[in-house]
């Protein structure tokens, strides 16, 4: 026989047996829909059907077309393998062959598989370690004689908490009698009695006999498969804990108490790597739970070291190791409960996660000793946009007035205590202690930066900048070095000036190769938030990229939109040639409730000055334009949309929580941008212009 696609299809009824094996009770019959096993599905929209054209069974997910294909595609999805790659397709076929015990793999193919797994170390198939070593295999011309369990037999299982339901689920039978001849020529003949019962663990082509009070205790009858894994058929596709035990009775007792478990043929059995890989994909924790005798403990330590890459854990039971206190079955027979085992598992995790939890304890919120609320450092009206321990963002297109606006914030940070100056509509907490104020510019030339700093110093009513105000032009420094220089200089000035009042990085996009670098964007923003918390300061990030409607572009913009405590958008008012300050995100409340501010150039004063708030009508007009653009983008070609879908789209697009998204919907309705649908309750219709 050969392991190939056609052979597998012929051996599995066109692939149906493969689906049945992995989906189990999900398949209730032809034409019955079920929920997807690959993601958290809310509706039953998956089918297994017979494709008349290809003459094979296929899986179809009408909720997500990505999950549709034949049995090979389906198994590939489970084990993260691609059918398009020849090597991975071979692995898929091997998994199906082993999972269903088809026995299609020829000896040459078996050798090839071993060579692939061992590199240059070639092991002949005939020399492979068998998981059945130590157990005799016998042949019989007569079939096993089985019958219903009698009360004595059920009582034997009951002391371990195992019921008839569990026995039936795992295909355990009561054997009346057996007669056969082993490979060694030895004859075996057994008849079940109340004192010496016989049980059988039934597989596809064999039965493993279990004689708890006789010798031998175990005997295989029939054709043994290469990979014996008891309990695999009963496993769910996904789970949290999977116990790997040394015996079938242990699997049954664990299952009876609500746990997932499998066993090889013995505690010294080889565990195939392909099996571990598949199980590690499906379960969060793979836990060895062997006997507490010398053999079991040594096997657990050896397997943990051998399969370290799969994160194998081991759990030692609090038993003496005596004959009746060795394994998990004895643990339950002694009166321990499922909760007791969970507590032991938790203790094991406590040890495994000891270092991590020590760190986490320093981060835990103590409700008995709550942290001090940080005093706002930058406010617009009474709304906080910049607080210590957070990052704040100032965004806008080129020429919008960002640099001048930053000048207003910086002048408020360095002005003399008590001086009243124009900070362009912002309220800046006074820097009475002379803590460091740091400006890092990555875009302007040295001369242009000097000119802007001169305006800042003049606006702050100082003749010369204070020693604790440091400004740097980083245009000539490579992008790879800029962040390192910023971090090290911040650390130096934190100690030199007894703290840092505020930090401005004018052009954080220039700290990365590009604003669409996802991994770099996440790392950069996480680092800025970390140092803001360490130095108890606010880091003002300036984005030199054009906003699209009410959303910042690129992965960097998305990350800033998610993490910043406040975002201010600076836009040019084309009608008046002034600059507008709009709140895109605020710490508390809705940014749509924050009035739009305005500043512009004053010939009399020779600098930009605050012009006040836009009036109610102009406020409404500007916000209506922004919301109209947002709604048009979200609706696209759609006419109507449910409240739930619209909330979800706004949340995703704006990187905000659902409750904030509902504020946007409220304002869209107030401004006449959307209206309730007269045809579909709970839907909103976009009011389009004729």
URJOKA-V985080 format. One record per residue. PHI is phi in whole degrees, 0 to 359 (none if undefined). Layout:
phi
PHI
PHI
This chain:
phi
none
228
269
215
300
294
297
294
297
293
278
239
58
70
98
298
296
293
299
297
296
274
265
57
288
298
276
261
141
297
85
269
278
216
283
296
276
264
207
286
273
262
232
282
225
249
222
248
224
266
273
293
290
271
65
226
277
226
255
230
248
285
275
205
297
298
257
217
166
278
294
291
300
297
294
300
295
297
255
57
238
253
294
292
267
301
294
288
294
298
297
300
296
296
298
298
300
284
298
264
60
285
66
274
289
280
301
300
293
296
298
301
295
295
299
300
283
254
74
274
276
270
238
293
300
291
261
297
294
269
283
258
304
99
239
289
247
240
247
219
280
254
289
298
261
246
205
290
294
265
302
296
292
294
293
302
285
297
293
261
84
265
261
296
299
294
300
294
298
261
58
265
236
267
259
283
200
209
216
196
236
281
299
282
95
286
270
234
215
230
228
288
227
298
278
228
288
233
236
229
263
273
247
290
236
204
226
266
280
236
242
299
239
228
235
289
283
230
205
271
240
108
267
284
269
292
251
263
227
281
97
294
299
270
286
285
292
228
195
266
244
235
271
255
249
259
199
295
298
294
298
296
291
293
298
296
257
93
249
268
202
221
217
276
280
195
291
265
288
289
254
299
294
295
291
298
298
297
291
293
287
264
234
289
236
254
239
285
224
262
300
269
277
299
297
297
294
294
297
297
295
294
292
300
290
292
243
301
294
266
68
298
247
229
240
263
283
279
241
282
93
290
306
260
220
240
233
293
296
296
303
286
296
282
105
287
252
298
294
298
293
298
295
297
297
297
296
297
295
303
290
294
256
303
295
296
290
298
291
297
297
287
261
289
284
262
292
280
222
295
292
288
294
294
285
305
259
227
228
244
57
251
260
285
242
219
230
305
89
226
252
235
237
243
232
164
278
297
84
281
112
300
298
294
296
299
301
296
293
294
296
289
277
247
296
297
302
91
288
254
230
273
253
57
89
261
256
249
294
295
261
295
269
65
286
298
241
240
236
242
249
249
234
281
289
301
291
296
295
299
299
295
295
297
298
297
296
297
297
278
64
246
273
213
293
291
295
271
259
240
232
229
262
255
300
278
262
296
301
294
266
301
296
298
295
297
296
289
291
300
297
297
287
301
279
294
254
70
134
235
286
200
229
241
248
274
114
291
297
277
268
235
298
191
287
260
278
296
297
294
296
298
296
296
292
299
291
294
293
298
287
297
288
297
266
51
227
250
256
268
260
252
258
267
211
286
285
254
66
246
234
279
273
83
297
297
298
296
293
297
296
285
259
292
286
209
228
247
252
257
231
273
271
295
285
245
59
251
252
253
250
245
275
266
204
232
296
232
88
262
296
289
270
272
295
280
261
218
219
198
282
245
295
298
267
69
196
285
227
284
254
98
269
291
293
306
293
290
303
298
296
295
291
296
298
296
291
297
296
296
297
298
293
287
288
59
272
287
265
232
208
291
301
295
293
294
298
296
294
295
302
290
291
264
58
233
283
300
295
288
298
293
296
297
298
300
290
299
291
297
272
73
277
231
215
294
287
279
265
237
300
84
250
242
254
284
276
268
282
286
